[in-house]
Amino acid sequence: MTYLDDLTEVQSSNIAAIGERDGHLIVRFNNGVAYRYPERARTMDEMIAAESMGKFFHQNLAFAKCEKLCSKGCWSPVVDKCGLCQACLDKVNK
Ligand SMILES: [Zn+2]
């Protein structure tokens, strides 16, 4: 199971999908980059209810603590510029 399975597509000019798991909020942007916001799952309902999701994001999450997630959908932080976690990077380099 990847975090991509937990995402719900949304209508927004810059956000592609949002989701939550284990109390964490995940936001995936239209450019494909996803971020995990620790213990911010409750923010998801507020985001869905917001008139403008992009505006809500900038006001509430733009400067919040977050972690860029592996683009393959792993629950692991990205370790380099190509957007992969260590495990995926090891697979590519094999
Ligand atoms: Zn990975």
PDB file of the backbone (N, CA, C, O) and the ligand in Angstrom, with CONECT records:
HET     ZN  A 101       1
ATOM      1  N   MET A   1       0.834  -1.211   0.000  1.00  0.00           N
ATOM      2  CA  MET A   1       0.000   0.000   0.000  1.00  0.00           C
ATOM      3  C   MET A   1       0.868   1.260   0.000  1.00  0.00           C
ATOM      4  O   MET A   1       1.753   1.417   0.842  1.00  0.00           O
ATOM      5  N   THR A   2       0.616   2.111  -0.908  1.00  0.00           N
ATOM      6  CA  THR A   2       1.354   3.374  -0.953  1.00  0.00           C
ATOM      7  C   THR A   2       0.433   4.494  -0.500  1.00  0.00           C
ATOM      8  O   THR A   2      -0.779   4.303  -0.400  1.00  0.00           O
ATOM      9  N   TYR A   3       0.992   5.637  -0.231  1.00  0.00           N
ATOM     10  CA  TYR A   3       0.144   6.762   0.177  1.00  0.00           C
ATOM     11  C   TYR A   3      -0.745   7.214  -0.976  1.00  0.00           C
ATOM     12  O   TYR A   3      -1.755   7.883  -0.759  1.00  0.00           O
ATOM     13  N   LEU A   4      -0.369   6.849  -2.206  1.00  0.00           N
ATOM     14  CA  LEU A   4      -1.172   7.236  -3.372  1.00  0.00           C
ATOM     15  C   LEU A   4      -2.571   6.622  -3.295  1.00  0.00           C
ATOM     16  O   LEU A   4      -3.530   7.201  -3.805  1.00  0.00           O
ATOM     17  N   ASP A   5      -2.691   5.450  -2.658  1.00  0.00           N
ATOM     18  CA  ASP A   5      -3.994   4.789  -2.509  1.00  0.00           C
ATOM     19  C   ASP A   5      -4.920   5.547  -1.560  1.00  0.00           C
ATOM     20  O   ASP A   5      -6.139   5.390  -1.616  1.00  0.00           O
ATOM     21  N   ASP A   6      -4.339   6.361  -0.696  1.00  0.00           N
ATOM     22  CA  ASP A   6      -5.122   7.084   0.305  1.00  0.00           C
ATOM     23  C   ASP A   6      -5.584   8.449  -0.187  1.00  0.00           C
ATOM     24  O   ASP A   6      -6.298   9.164   0.517  1.00  0.00           O
ATOM     25  N   LEU A   7      -5.178   8.801  -1.384  1.00  0.00           N
ATOM     26  CA  LEU A   7      -5.468  10.156  -1.858  1.00  0.00           C
ATOM     27  C   LEU A   7      -6.804  10.263  -2.574  1.00  0.00           C
ATOM     28  O   LEU A   7      -7.230   9.345  -3.275  1.00  0.00           O
ATOM     29  N   THR A   8      -7.449  11.389  -2.383  1.00  0.00           N
ATOM     30  CA  THR A   8      -8.693  11.713  -3.069  1.00  0.00           C
ATOM     31  C   THR A   8      -8.421  12.900  -3.976  1.00  0.00           C
ATOM     32  O   THR A   8      -7.876  13.909  -3.529  1.00  0.00           O
ATOM     33  N   GLU A   9      -8.790  12.791  -5.230  1.00  0.00           N
ATOM     34  CA  GLU A   9      -8.560  13.899  -6.156  1.00  0.00           C
ATOM     35  C   GLU A   9      -9.439  15.076  -5.792  1.00  0.00           C
ATOM     36  O   GLU A   9     -10.589  14.903  -5.389  1.00  0.00           O
ATOM     37  N   VAL A  10      -8.902  16.258  -5.933  1.00  0.00           N
ATOM     38  CA  VAL A  10      -9.657  17.466  -5.603  1.00  0.00           C
ATOM     39  C   VAL A  10      -9.596  18.464  -6.757  1.00  0.00           C
ATOM     40  O   VAL A  10      -8.740  18.376  -7.637  1.00  0.00           O
ATOM     41  N   GLN A  11     -10.527  19.413  -6.727  1.00  0.00           N
ATOM     42  CA  GLN A  11     -10.560  20.466  -7.733  1.00  0.00           C
ATOM     43  C   GLN A  11      -9.840  21.678  -7.187  1.00  0.00           C
ATOM     44  O   GLN A  11     -10.381  22.402  -6.351  1.00  0.00           O
ATOM     45  N   SER A  12      -8.647  21.900  -7.645  1.00  0.00           N
ATOM     46  CA  SER A  12      -7.887  23.053  -7.198  1.00  0.00           C
ATOM     47  C   SER A  12      -6.874  23.410  -8.268  1.00  0.00           C
ATOM     48  O   SER A  12      -6.427  22.552  -9.029  1.00  0.00           O
ATOM     49  N   SER A  13      -6.517  24.688  -8.320  1.00  0.00           N
ATOM     50  CA  SER A  13      -5.584  25.110  -9.367  1.00  0.00           C
ATOM     51  C   SER A  13      -4.176  24.592  -9.140  1.00  0.00           C
ATOM     52  O   SER A  13      -3.418  24.443 -10.099  1.00  0.00           O
ATOM     53  N   ASN A  14      -3.805  24.313  -7.902  1.00  0.00           N
ATOM     54  CA  ASN A  14      -2.444  23.815  -7.690  1.00  0.00           C
ATOM     55  C   ASN A  14      -2.356  22.501  -6.926  1.00  0.00           C
ATOM     56  O   ASN A  14      -1.297  21.874  -6.908  1.00  0.00           O
ATOM     57  N   ILE A  15      -3.443  22.070  -6.296  1.00  0.00           N
ATOM     58  CA  ILE A  15      -3.423  20.817  -5.541  1.00  0.00           C
ATOM     59  C   ILE A  15      -4.168  19.732  -6.323  1.00  0.00           C
ATOM     60  O   ILE A  15      -5.301  19.939  -6.758  1.00  0.00           O
ATOM     61  N   ALA A  16      -3.529  18.584  -6.497  1.00  0.00           N
ATOM     62  CA  ALA A  16      -4.126  17.493  -7.269  1.00  0.00           C
ATOM     63  C   ALA A  16      -4.975  16.575  -6.404  1.00  0.00           C
ATOM     64  O   ALA A  16      -6.061  16.158  -6.807  1.00  0.00           O
ATOM     65  N   ALA A  17      -4.473  16.259  -5.210  1.00  0.00           N
ATOM     66  CA  ALA A  17      -5.177  15.307  -4.355  1.00  0.00           C
ATOM     67  C   ALA A  17      -4.737  15.482  -2.914  1.00  0.00           C
ATOM     68  O   ALA A  17      -3.636  15.951  -2.628  1.00  0.00           O
ATOM     69  N   ILE A  18      -5.638  15.086  -2.005  1.00  0.00           N
ATOM     70  CA  ILE A  18      -5.276  15.116  -0.590  1.00  0.00           C
ATOM     71  C   ILE A  18      -5.725  13.808   0.048  1.00  0.00           C
ATOM     72  O   ILE A  18      -6.598  13.118  -0.479  1.00  0.00           O
ATOM     73  N   GLY A  19      -5.129  13.476   1.174  1.00  0.00           N
ATOM     74  CA  GLY A  19      -5.510  12.259   1.856  1.00  0.00           C
ATOM     75  C   GLY A  19      -4.978  12.253   3.266  1.00  0.00           C
ATOM     76  O   GLY A  19      -4.230  13.147   3.661  1.00  0.00           O
ATOM     77  N   GLU A  20      -5.363  11.244   4.029  1.00  0.00           N
ATOM     78  CA  GLU A  20      -4.838  11.138   5.387  1.00  0.00           C
ATOM     79  C   GLU A  20      -4.651   9.691   5.779  1.00  0.00           C
ATOM     80  O   GLU A  20      -5.374   8.804   5.325  1.00  0.00           O
ATOM     81  N   ARG A  21      -3.675   9.471   6.625  1.00  0.00           N
ATOM     82  CA  ARG A  21      -3.467   8.147   7.197  1.00  0.00           C
ATOM     83  C   ARG A  21      -2.698   8.296   8.513  1.00  0.00           C
ATOM     84  O   ARG A  21      -1.755   9.080   8.616  1.00  0.00           O
ATOM     85  N   ASP A  22      -3.122   7.529   9.501  1.00  0.00           N
ATOM     86  CA  ASP A  22      -2.453   7.533  10.804  1.00  0.00           C
ATOM     87  C   ASP A  22      -2.303   8.941  11.390  1.00  0.00           C
ATOM     88  O   ASP A  22      -1.322   9.253  12.065  1.00  0.00           O
ATOM     89  N   GLY A  23      -3.299   9.773  11.112  1.00  0.00           N
ATOM     90  CA  GLY A  23      -3.258  11.113  11.687  1.00  0.00           C
ATOM     91  C   GLY A  23      -2.457  12.125  10.897  1.00  0.00           C
ATOM     92  O   GLY A  23      -2.391  13.297  11.268  1.00  0.00           O
ATOM     93  N   HIS A  24      -1.848  11.680   9.808  1.00  0.00           N
ATOM     94  CA  HIS A  24      -1.050  12.597   8.994  1.00  0.00           C
ATOM     95  C   HIS A  24      -1.818  13.022   7.755  1.00  0.00           C
ATOM     96  O   HIS A  24      -2.599  12.256   7.192  1.00  0.00           O
ATOM     97  N   LEU A  25      -1.586  14.228   7.354  1.00  0.00           N
ATOM     98  CA  LEU A  25      -2.206  14.758   6.143  1.00  0.00           C
ATOM     99  C   LEU A  25      -1.214  14.650   4.986  1.00  0.00           C
ATOM    100  O   LEU A  25      -0.024  14.919   5.150  1.00  0.00           O
ATOM    101  N   ILE A  26      -1.716  14.257   3.823  1.00  0.00           N
ATOM    102  CA  ILE A  26      -0.870  14.192   2.640  1.00  0.00           C
ATOM    103  C   ILE A  26      -1.451  15.134   1.592  1.00  0.00           C
ATOM    104  O   ILE A  26      -2.654  15.112   1.328  1.00  0.00           O
ATOM    105  N   VAL A  27      -0.618  15.936   1.014  1.00  0.00           N
ATOM    106  CA  VAL A  27      -1.048  16.852  -0.040  1.00  0.00           C
ATOM    107  C   VAL A  27      -0.179  16.598  -1.258  1.00  0.00           C
ATOM    108  O   VAL A  27       1.049  16.651  -1.187  1.00  0.00           O
ATOM    109  N   ARG A  28      -0.836  16.321  -2.381  1.00  0.00           N
ATOM    110  CA  ARG A  28      -0.099  16.094  -3.622  1.00  0.00           C
ATOM    111  C   ARG A  28      -0.434  17.209  -4.594  1.00  0.00           C
ATOM    112  O   ARG A  28      -1.602  17.481  -4.872  1.00  0.00           O
ATOM    113  N   PHE A  29       0.595  17.843  -5.101  1.00  0.00           N
ATOM    114  CA  PHE A  29       0.408  18.983  -5.993  1.00  0.00           C
ATOM    115  C   PHE A  29       0.303  18.541  -7.445  1.00  0.00           C
ATOM    116  O   PHE A  29       0.611  17.400  -7.790  1.00  0.00           O
ATOM    117  N   ASN A  30      -0.132  19.459  -8.279  1.00  0.00           N
ATOM    118  CA  ASN A  30      -0.302  19.131  -9.700  1.00  0.00           C
ATOM    119  C   ASN A  30       1.010  18.745 -10.371  1.00  0.00           C
ATOM    120  O   ASN A  30       1.006  18.064 -11.397  1.00  0.00           O
ATOM    121  N   ASN A  31       2.130  19.175  -9.799  1.00  0.00           N
ATOM    122  CA  ASN A  31       3.421  18.801 -10.370  1.00  0.00           C
ATOM    123  C   ASN A  31       3.864  17.410  -9.914  1.00  0.00           C
ATOM    124  O   ASN A  31       4.962  16.967 -10.251  1.00  0.00           O
ATOM    125  N   GLY A  32       3.008  16.714  -9.143  1.00  0.00           N
ATOM    126  CA  GLY A  32       3.301  15.340  -8.739  1.00  0.00           C
ATOM    127  C   GLY A  32       4.036  15.198  -7.426  1.00  0.00           C
ATOM    128  O   GLY A  32       4.224  14.084  -6.936  1.00  0.00           O
ATOM    129  N   VAL A  33       4.452  16.303  -6.853  1.00  0.00           N
ATOM    130  CA  VAL A  33       5.191  16.245  -5.596  1.00  0.00           C
ATOM    131  C   VAL A  33       4.207  16.157  -4.430  1.00  0.00           C
ATOM    132  O   VAL A  33       3.233  16.907  -4.365  1.00  0.00           O
ATOM    133  N   ALA A  34       4.478  15.223  -3.507  1.00  0.00           N
ATOM    134  CA  ALA A  34       3.598  15.031  -2.360  1.00  0.00           C
ATOM    135  C   ALA A  34       4.338  15.317  -1.058  1.00  0.00           C
ATOM    136  O   ALA A  34       5.525  15.021  -0.917  1.00  0.00           O
ATOM    137  N   TYR A  35       3.610  15.898  -0.116  1.00  0.00           N
ATOM    138  CA  TYR A  35       4.175  16.210   1.192  1.00  0.00           C
ATOM    139  C   TYR A  35       3.309  15.620   2.283  1.00  0.00           C
ATOM    140  O   TYR A  35       2.088  15.540   2.150  1.00  0.00           O
ATOM    141  N   ARG A  36       3.950  15.210   3.357  1.00  0.00           N
ATOM    142  CA  ARG A  36       3.252  14.688   4.520  1.00  0.00           C
ATOM    143  C   ARG A  36       3.339  15.734   5.626  1.00  0.00           C
ATOM    144  O   ARG A  36       4.410  16.257   5.934  1.00  0.00           O
ATOM    145  N   TYR A  37       2.167  16.023   6.218  1.00  0.00           N
ATOM    146  CA  TYR A  37       2.107  16.966   7.332  1.00  0.00           C
ATOM    147  C   TYR A  37       1.782  16.181   8.584  1.00  0.00           C
ATOM    148  O   TYR A  37       0.645  15.742   8.757  1.00  0.00           O
ATOM    149  N   PRO A  38       2.749  15.994   9.459  1.00  0.00           N
ATOM    150  CA  PRO A  38       2.533  15.165  10.642  1.00  0.00           C
ATOM    151  C   PRO A  38       1.411  15.686  11.533  1.00  0.00           C
ATOM    152  O   PRO A  38       1.334  16.878  11.831  1.00  0.00           O
ATOM    153  N   GLU A  39       0.558  14.781  11.945  1.00  0.00           N
ATOM    154  CA  GLU A  39      -0.545  15.058  12.868  1.00  0.00           C
ATOM    155  C   GLU A  39      -1.462  16.195  12.412  1.00  0.00           C
ATOM    156  O   GLU A  39      -1.987  16.946  13.233  1.00  0.00           O
ATOM    157  N   ARG A  40      -1.647  16.312  11.100  1.00  0.00           N
ATOM    158  CA  ARG A  40      -2.535  17.358  10.602  1.00  0.00           C
ATOM    159  C   ARG A  40      -3.730  16.762   9.843  1.00  0.00           C
ATOM    160  O   ARG A  40      -4.346  17.454   9.032  1.00  0.00           O
ATOM    161  N   ALA A  41      -4.062  15.498  10.093  1.00  0.00           N
ATOM    162  CA  ALA A  41      -5.157  14.848   9.361  1.00  0.00           C
ATOM    163  C   ALA A  41      -6.466  15.607   9.505  1.00  0.00           C
ATOM    164  O   ALA A  41      -7.263  15.650   8.568  1.00  0.00           O
ATOM    165  N   ARG A  42      -6.698  16.212  10.683  1.00  0.00           N
ATOM    166  CA  ARG A  42      -7.953  16.934  10.900  1.00  0.00           C
ATOM    167  C   ARG A  42      -8.097  18.132   9.967  1.00  0.00           C
ATOM    168  O   ARG A  42      -9.204  18.600   9.701  1.00  0.00           O
ATOM    169  N   THR A  43      -6.970  18.612   9.480  1.00  0.00           N
ATOM    170  CA  THR A  43      -6.983  19.760   8.570  1.00  0.00           C
ATOM    171  C   THR A  43      -7.651  19.399   7.249  1.00  0.00           C
ATOM    172  O   THR A  43      -8.116  20.281   6.527  1.00  0.00           O
ATOM    173  N   MET A  44      -7.700  18.110   6.930  1.00  0.00           N
ATOM    174  CA  MET A  44      -8.272  17.675   5.654  1.00  0.00           C
ATOM    175  C   MET A  44      -9.723  18.115   5.484  1.00  0.00           C
ATOM    176  O   MET A  44     -10.104  18.593   4.415  1.00  0.00           O
ATOM    177  N   ASP A  45     -10.535  17.958   6.529  1.00  0.00           N
ATOM    178  CA  ASP A  45     -11.943  18.362   6.456  1.00  0.00           C
ATOM    179  C   ASP A  45     -12.063  19.866   6.217  1.00  0.00           C
ATOM    180  O   ASP A  45     -12.896  20.321   5.432  1.00  0.00           O
ATOM    181  N   GLU A  46     -11.221  20.618   6.905  1.00  0.00           N
ATOM    182  CA  GLU A  46     -11.236  22.075   6.739  1.00  0.00           C
ATOM    183  C   GLU A  46     -10.853  22.444   5.310  1.00  0.00           C
ATOM    184  O   GLU A  46     -11.398  23.375   4.718  1.00  0.00           O
ATOM    185  N   MET A  47      -9.908  21.694   4.781  1.00  0.00           N
ATOM    186  CA  MET A  47      -9.451  21.967   3.415  1.00  0.00           C
ATOM    187  C   MET A  47     -10.558  21.727   2.410  1.00  0.00           C
ATOM    188  O   MET A  47     -10.763  22.520   1.492  1.00  0.00           O
ATOM    189  N   ILE A  48     -11.277  20.617   2.593  1.00  0.00           N
ATOM    190  CA  ILE A  48     -12.360  20.268   1.683  1.00  0.00           C
ATOM    191  C   ILE A  48     -13.476  21.310   1.775  1.00  0.00           C
ATOM    192  O   ILE A  48     -14.112  21.646   0.776  1.00  0.00           O
ATOM    193  N   ALA A  49     -13.702  21.815   2.990  1.00  0.00           N
ATOM    194  CA  ALA A  49     -14.768  22.798   3.211  1.00  0.00           C
ATOM    195  C   ALA A  49     -14.370  24.200   2.761  1.00  0.00           C
ATOM    196  O   ALA A  49     -15.233  25.057   2.572  1.00  0.00           O
ATOM    197  N   ALA A  50     -13.103  24.435   2.592  1.00  0.00           N
ATOM    198  CA  ALA A  50     -12.631  25.785   2.258  1.00  0.00           C
ATOM    199  C   ALA A  50     -13.122  26.213   0.880  1.00  0.00           C
ATOM    200  O   ALA A  50     -13.263  25.401  -0.034  1.00  0.00           O
ATOM    201  N   GLU A  51     -13.373  27.499   0.763  1.00  0.00           N
ATOM    202  CA  GLU A  51     -13.855  28.047  -0.506  1.00  0.00           C
ATOM    203  C   GLU A  51     -12.781  27.890  -1.588  1.00  0.00           C
ATOM    204  O   GLU A  51     -13.066  27.531  -2.731  1.00  0.00           O
ATOM    205  N   SER A  52     -11.555  28.168  -1.193  1.00  0.00           N
ATOM    206  CA  SER A  52     -10.426  27.988  -2.105  1.00  0.00           C
ATOM    207  C   SER A  52      -9.373  27.142  -1.406  1.00  0.00           C
ATOM    208  O   SER A  52      -8.796  27.547  -0.397  1.00  0.00           O
ATOM    209  N   MET A  53      -9.137  25.967  -1.960  1.00  0.00           N
ATOM    210  CA  MET A  53      -8.200  25.059  -1.326  1.00  0.00           C
ATOM    211  C   MET A  53      -6.765  25.597  -1.388  1.00  0.00           C
ATOM    212  O   MET A  53      -5.983  25.443  -0.450  1.00  0.00           O
ATOM    213  N   GLY A  54      -6.448  26.222  -2.505  1.00  0.00           N
ATOM    214  CA  GLY A  54      -5.113  26.791  -2.652  1.00  0.00           C
ATOM    215  C   GLY A  54      -4.867  27.902  -1.645  1.00  0.00           C
ATOM    216  O   GLY A  54      -3.789  28.002  -1.058  1.00  0.00           O
ATOM    217  N   LYS A  55      -5.875  28.730  -1.455  1.00  0.00           N
ATOM    218  CA  LYS A  55      -5.770  29.835  -0.504  1.00  0.00           C
ATOM    219  C   LYS A  55      -5.657  29.280   0.916  1.00  0.00           C
ATOM    220  O   LYS A  55      -4.842  29.741   1.715  1.00  0.00           O
ATOM    221  N   PHE A  56      -6.479  28.295   1.208  1.00  0.00           N
ATOM    222  CA  PHE A  56      -6.438  27.676   2.535  1.00  0.00           C
ATOM    223  C   PHE A  56      -5.048  27.103   2.792  1.00  0.00           C
ATOM    224  O   PHE A  56      -4.486  27.257   3.877  1.00  0.00           O
ATOM    225  N   PHE A  57      -4.517  26.452   1.793  1.00  0.00           N
ATOM    226  CA  PHE A  57      -3.192  25.857   1.938  1.00  0.00           C
ATOM    227  C   PHE A  57      -2.154  26.923   2.285  1.00  0.00           C
ATOM    228  O   PHE A  57      -1.350  26.748   3.200  1.00  0.00           O
ATOM    229  N   HIS A  58      -2.183  28.018   1.548  1.00  0.00           N
ATOM    230  CA  HIS A  58      -1.188  29.062   1.788  1.00  0.00           C
ATOM    231  C   HIS A  58      -1.336  29.685   3.165  1.00  0.00           C
ATOM    232  O   HIS A  58      -0.346  30.073   3.786  1.00  0.00           O
ATOM    233  N   GLN A  59      -2.578  29.780   3.645  1.00  0.00           N
ATOM    234  CA  GLN A  59      -2.797  30.397   4.946  1.00  0.00           C
ATOM    235  C   GLN A  59      -2.485  29.448   6.100  1.00  0.00           C
ATOM    236  O   GLN A  59      -2.074  29.895   7.171  1.00  0.00           O
ATOM    237  N   ASN A  60      -2.673  28.155   5.898  1.00  0.00           N
ATOM    238  CA  ASN A  60      -2.577  27.228   7.022  1.00  0.00           C
ATOM    239  C   ASN A  60      -1.445  26.212   6.959  1.00  0.00           C
ATOM    240  O   ASN A  60      -1.002  25.720   7.997  1.00  0.00           O
ATOM    241  N   LEU A  61      -0.976  25.896   5.777  1.00  0.00           N
ATOM    242  CA  LEU A  61       0.000  24.806   5.670  1.00  0.00           C
ATOM    243  C   LEU A  61       1.315  25.185   4.998  1.00  0.00           C
ATOM    244  O   LEU A  61       2.307  24.465   5.113  1.00  0.00           O
ATOM    245  N   ALA A  62       1.320  26.298   4.307  1.00  0.00           N
ATOM    246  CA  ALA A  62       2.515  26.641   3.527  1.00  0.00           C
ATOM    247  C   ALA A  62       3.785  26.656   4.373  1.00  0.00           C
ATOM    248  O   ALA A  62       4.864  26.323   3.882  1.00  0.00           O
ATOM    249  N   PHE A  63       3.659  27.040   5.642  1.00  0.00           N
ATOM    250  CA  PHE A  63       4.849  27.114   6.492  1.00  0.00           C
ATOM    251  C   PHE A  63       4.822  26.060   7.601  1.00  0.00           C
ATOM    252  O   PHE A  63       5.607  26.119   8.548  1.00  0.00           O
ATOM    253  N   ALA A  64       3.916  25.104   7.471  1.00  0.00           N
ATOM    254  CA  ALA A  64       3.821  24.051   8.489  1.00  0.00           C
ATOM    255  C   ALA A  64       4.942  23.029   8.283  1.00  0.00           C
ATOM    256  O   ALA A  64       5.497  22.897   7.193  1.00  0.00           O
ATOM    257  N   LYS A  65       5.249  22.325   9.347  1.00  0.00           N
ATOM    258  CA  LYS A  65       6.281  21.294   9.289  1.00  0.00           C
ATOM    259  C   LYS A  65       5.816  20.189   8.334  1.00  0.00           C
ATOM    260  O   LYS A  65       4.694  19.698   8.456  1.00  0.00           O
ATOM    261  N   CYS A  66       6.660  19.806   7.402  1.00  0.00           N
ATOM    262  CA  CYS A  66       6.272  18.758   6.472  1.00  0.00           C
ATOM    263  C   CYS A  66       7.495  18.017   5.963  1.00  0.00           C
ATOM    264  O   CYS A  66       8.640  18.383   6.227  1.00  0.00           O
ATOM    265  N   GLU A  67       7.203  16.969   5.228  1.00  0.00           N
ATOM    266  CA  GLU A  67       8.260  16.103   4.728  1.00  0.00           C
ATOM    267  C   GLU A  67       7.881  15.713   3.301  1.00  0.00           C
ATOM    268  O   GLU A  67       6.753  15.287   3.051  1.00  0.00           O
ATOM    269  N   LYS A  68       8.797  15.853   2.390  1.00  0.00           N
ATOM    270  CA  LYS A  68       8.538  15.479   1.011  1.00  0.00           C
ATOM    271  C   LYS A  68       8.567  13.958   0.907  1.00  0.00           C
ATOM    272  O   LYS A  68       9.500  13.317   1.391  1.00  0.00           O
ATOM    273  N   LEU A  69       7.551  13.383   0.279  1.00  0.00           N
ATOM    274  CA  LEU A  69       7.477  11.919   0.202  1.00  0.00           C
ATOM    275  C   LEU A  69       8.003  11.399  -1.135  1.00  0.00           C
ATOM    276  O   LEU A  69       7.988  12.101  -2.146  1.00  0.00           O
ATOM    277  N   CYS A  70       8.458  10.174  -1.113  1.00  0.00           N
ATOM    278  CA  CYS A  70       8.981   9.491  -2.299  1.00  0.00           C
ATOM    279  C   CYS A  70       7.925   9.502  -3.412  1.00  0.00           C
ATOM    280  O   CYS A  70       6.755   9.215  -3.154  1.00  0.00           O
ATOM    281  N   SER A  71       8.321   9.825  -4.625  1.00  0.00           N
ATOM    282  CA  SER A  71       7.353   9.937  -5.725  1.00  0.00           C
ATOM    283  C   SER A  71       6.778   8.594  -6.158  1.00  0.00           C
ATOM    284  O   SER A  71       5.799   8.553  -6.903  1.00  0.00           O
ATOM    285  N   LYS A  72       7.382   7.481  -5.695  1.00  0.00           N
ATOM    286  CA  LYS A  72       6.852   6.149  -6.013  1.00  0.00           C
ATOM    287  C   LYS A  72       5.698   5.774  -5.089  1.00  0.00           C
ATOM    288  O   LYS A  72       5.078   4.725  -5.265  1.00  0.00           O
ATOM    289  N   GLY A  73       5.407   6.624  -4.108  1.00  0.00           N
ATOM    290  CA  GLY A  73       4.300   6.341  -3.210  1.00  0.00           C
ATOM    291  C   GLY A  73       4.710   5.748  -1.870  1.00  0.00           C
ATOM    292  O   GLY A  73       3.849   5.409  -1.058  1.00  0.00           O
ATOM    293  N   CYS A  74       5.991   5.619  -1.630  1.00  0.00           N
ATOM    294  CA  CYS A  74       6.484   5.083  -0.355  1.00  0.00           C
ATOM    295  C   CYS A  74       6.230   6.088   0.772  1.00  0.00           C
ATOM    296  O   CYS A  74       6.137   7.296   0.552  1.00  0.00           O
ATOM    297  N   TRP A  75       6.123   5.547   1.971  1.00  0.00           N
ATOM    298  CA  TRP A  75       5.980   6.408   3.141  1.00  0.00           C
ATOM    299  C   TRP A  75       7.366   6.768   3.669  1.00  0.00           C
ATOM    300  O   TRP A  75       7.609   6.729   4.875  1.00  0.00           O
ATOM    301  N   SER A  76       8.244   7.108   2.781  1.00  0.00           N
ATOM    302  CA  SER A  76       9.607   7.407   3.198  1.00  0.00           C
ATOM    303  C   SER A  76      10.006   8.767   2.667  1.00  0.00           C
ATOM    304  O   SER A  76       9.591   9.166   1.579  1.00  0.00           O
ATOM    305  N   PRO A  77      10.810   9.476   3.436  1.00  0.00           N
ATOM    306  CA  PRO A  77      11.236  10.793   2.965  1.00  0.00           C
ATOM    307  C   PRO A  77      12.168  10.695   1.770  1.00  0.00           C
ATOM    308  O   PRO A  77      12.873   9.705   1.575  1.00  0.00           O
ATOM    309  N   VAL A  78      12.144  11.738   0.993  1.00  0.00           N
ATOM    310  CA  VAL A  78      12.989  11.821  -0.194  1.00  0.00           C
ATOM    311  C   VAL A  78      14.432  12.100   0.233  1.00  0.00           C
ATOM    312  O   VAL A  78      14.679  12.891   1.143  1.00  0.00           O
ATOM    313  N   VAL A  79      15.363  11.448  -0.426  1.00  0.00           N
ATOM    314  CA  VAL A  79      16.756  11.663  -0.039  1.00  0.00           C
ATOM    315  C   VAL A  79      17.575  12.409  -1.093  1.00  0.00           C
ATOM    316  O   VAL A  79      18.704  12.816  -0.821  1.00  0.00           O
ATOM    317  N   ASP A  80      17.033  12.587  -2.263  1.00  0.00           N
ATOM    318  CA  ASP A  80      17.817  13.316  -3.263  1.00  0.00           C
ATOM    319  C   ASP A  80      16.926  14.088  -4.214  1.00  0.00           C
ATOM    320  O   ASP A  80      15.701  14.070  -4.087  1.00  0.00           O
ATOM    321  N   LYS A  81      17.536  14.757  -5.154  1.00  0.00           N
ATOM    322  CA  LYS A  81      16.813  15.658  -6.062  1.00  0.00           C
ATOM    323  C   LYS A  81      15.791  14.951  -6.952  1.00  0.00           C
ATOM    324  O   LYS A  81      14.814  15.571  -7.372  1.00  0.00           O
ATOM    325  N   CYS A  82      15.996  13.665  -7.246  1.00  0.00           N
ATOM    326  CA  CYS A  82      15.089  12.989  -8.172  1.00  0.00           C
ATOM    327  C   CYS A  82      13.766  12.586  -7.509  1.00  0.00           C
ATOM    328  O   CYS A  82      12.893  12.024  -8.171  1.00  0.00           O
ATOM    329  N   GLY A  83      13.611  12.863  -6.226  1.00  0.00           N
ATOM    330  CA  GLY A  83      12.332  12.628  -5.571  1.00  0.00           C
ATOM    331  C   GLY A  83      12.081  11.209  -5.118  1.00  0.00           C
ATOM    332  O   GLY A  83      10.929  10.807  -4.954  1.00  0.00           O
ATOM    333  N   LEU A  84      13.136  10.443  -4.913  1.00  0.00           N
ATOM    334  CA  LEU A  84      12.980   9.062  -4.464  1.00  0.00           C
ATOM    335  C   LEU A  84      13.514   8.879  -3.041  1.00  0.00           C
ATOM    336  O   LEU A  84      14.368   9.633  -2.575  1.00  0.00           O
ATOM    337  N   CYS A  85      12.987   7.860  -2.371  1.00  0.00           N
ATOM    338  CA  CYS A  85      13.502   7.525  -1.046  1.00  0.00           C
ATOM    339  C   CYS A  85      14.754   6.646  -1.207  1.00  0.00           C
ATOM    340  O   CYS A  85      15.111   6.267  -2.322  1.00  0.00           O
ATOM    341  N   GLN A  86      15.398   6.334  -0.111  1.00  0.00           N
ATOM    342  CA  GLN A  86      16.633   5.554  -0.179  1.00  0.00           C
ATOM    343  C   GLN A  86      16.391   4.178  -0.805  1.00  0.00           C
ATOM    344  O   GLN A  86      17.192   3.730  -1.627  1.00  0.00           O
ATOM    345  N   ALA A  87      15.304   3.502  -0.431  1.00  0.00           N
ATOM    346  CA  ALA A  87      15.034   2.152  -0.937  1.00  0.00           C
ATOM    347  C   ALA A  87      14.822   2.153  -2.446  1.00  0.00           C
ATOM    348  O   ALA A  87      15.346   1.288  -3.147  1.00  0.00           O
ATOM    349  N   CYS A  88      14.055   3.119  -2.951  1.00  0.00           N
ATOM    350  CA  CYS A  88      13.796   3.208  -4.394  1.00  0.00           C
ATOM    351  C   CYS A  88      15.076   3.585  -5.141  1.00  0.00           C
ATOM    352  O   CYS A  88      15.324   3.105  -6.247  1.00  0.00           O
ATOM    353  N   LEU A  89      15.861   4.427  -4.541  1.00  0.00           N
ATOM    354  CA  LEU A  89      17.111   4.852  -5.137  1.00  0.00           C
ATOM    355  C   LEU A  89      18.049   3.651  -5.273  1.00  0.00           C
ATOM    356  O   LEU A  89      18.737   3.497  -6.282  1.00  0.00           O
ATOM    357  N   ASP A  90      18.065   2.807  -4.245  1.00  0.00           N
ATOM    358  CA  ASP A  90      18.911   1.605  -4.271  1.00  0.00           C
ATOM    359  C   ASP A  90      18.475   0.683  -5.413  1.00  0.00           C
ATOM    360  O   ASP A  90      19.315   0.084  -6.085  1.00  0.00           O
ATOM    361  N   LYS A  91      17.163   0.571  -5.631  1.00  0.00           N
ATOM    362  CA  LYS A  91      16.628  -0.280  -6.695  1.00  0.00           C
ATOM    363  C   LYS A  91      17.071   0.229  -8.066  1.00  0.00           C
ATOM    364  O   LYS A  91      17.475  -0.548  -8.932  1.00  0.00           O
ATOM    365  N   VAL A  92      16.988   1.538  -8.245  1.00  0.00           N
ATOM    366  CA  VAL A  92      17.373   2.164  -9.514  1.00  0.00           C
ATOM    367  C   VAL A  92      18.845   1.961  -9.787  1.00  0.00           C
ATOM    368  O   VAL A  92      19.244   1.727 -10.928  1.00  0.00           O
ATOM    369  N   ASN A  93      19.656   2.048  -8.749  1.00  0.00           N
ATOM    370  CA  ASN A  93      21.105   1.975  -8.908  1.00  0.00           C
ATOM    371  C   ASN A  93      21.653   0.556  -8.983  1.00  0.00           C
ATOM    372  O   ASN A  93      22.852   0.358  -9.181  1.00  0.00           O
ATOM    373  N   LYS A  94      20.782  -0.425  -8.825  1.00  0.00           N
ATOM    374  CA  LYS A  94      21.234  -1.803  -8.823  1.00  0.00           C
ATOM    375  C   LYS A  94      21.739  -2.248 -10.202  1.00  0.00           C
ATOM    376  O   LYS A  94      22.158  -3.393 -10.366  1.00  0.00           O
TER     377      LYS A  94
HETATM  378 ZN    ZN A 101      10.402   5.019  -2.475  1.00  0.00          ZN2+
END
